[in-house]
Amino acid sequence: MASSNGANNHASHQTSPKPPPMPSPLRSSKFCQ
C-alpha cells in the first residue's frame, strides 16, 4: 500500500499539490471533520 500510494502521490504531486482524486474526498472529509 505504501509503495503504491507513494508512486501515485508522486505523480499527483507534480500535477497538483493535493493527494490523488480517490483518497482526496475521503481524506479531506476526515481531516475537515
N, C-alpha and C positions, 0 to 999 in steps of 0.2 A: 504494500500500500504506500509506504513512504517513498519508495523508489518511483512508483507510477505517479504519485502526486508531485514529486519533485520535478519530473520531466514536464508534466502538464503545467505546473506553476511557472517553470522557466519560460516556456513558450508564451503563456498568458502574460507573464510579467512584461515581456517585450512589447506585446500588443497593448495591454492596459495594466495599470497599477493594481487593479482588483484581481482576486483569485479567479479560477475557471468559472464558467457560467453554471455548471452543475451545483457545486458546493457554495456558490455565491449566495443564492437566496437562502439556503439552509443556514449557512454560517452567519450571514448578515442578520437574519431573523433572531438567531440565538444570541448574537453579540448585542443586538439592539435591545432585546428583552433582558 
